[in-house]
Amino acid sequence: MFATIRAIALGVSVAAAFSGGPAQAQTADPLQLKLCDGRGNVPDDVQISACTQVIKSAPSDAAVLNTAHFYRGLTYAQTGRCKLAIPDFTAAIKYDPKDSDAYWSRHVCKQALGDAAGAAADKKAAKAIDPRIEEQWMP
């Protein structure tokens, strides 16, 4: 569910970039945007590289930066690299302080790394934003 919402938000930013709308200064390559959010089931290294390119090319578009940092962090986390994921989740939160998915994902990584207090704080923040967040992340 959250992936769909993020894909829609990313698509809106891309559409605005081509229509001369508010995100006009954004220069991220649409292919890199698509690869970054994982559509098309791309390999992890391709997704991480695409997200990195999006981050470098869209320095003033908070929505795009939030999404790119989130997906790069999620890919790091899903491949067992939580130490690399946490800074991306933190950046995603910086660009959207109400991003419950980023708080939740950072909570999971902090928990995996043994930071119980940090994990609890992020879990609490995620649930304050979205009380159903835990249900959405559980299979």
Steps between C-alpha positions, in 0.01 A plus 500: 500500500768751598695419183198591290456830679868582460491404130206734447680784679812439294292499181343833594845654541609362164183631333552842656856507373384448142195726520683805629321466835641562847776239469640661186852527644507124555723332245490136607492258208159327482669162441713546813186592693329181383803285582535664840155403621559141388228480236601232259670287766850630441807357673586661835824660375315656205232637731755646742695658214183648349394647834846651544474662156153637584631645827787670317280638222203633700658698784205734546200267465411385852238245387738334256785506752278347768398219269851433365654491848220276625536246220879495516477450876240228458721317251796525734287372788356211301852392407623502860679836488317690774802716580469646149119511513463710815651820352266466200194456721615801702531705179155383385359623832683832457323553166164380635472502881163322475642198313383217724656237271845655542462511878379139502783380278758684708344340809550154348864573416577649840343196661714270283811693602417477872390860554191420706437859616538645151279226354230565760505875432466447124221245546315747722548780243378278216189397695427862596488586129319184391345285773463211251864504385586171671211322325612634164852364540403158633431219249 
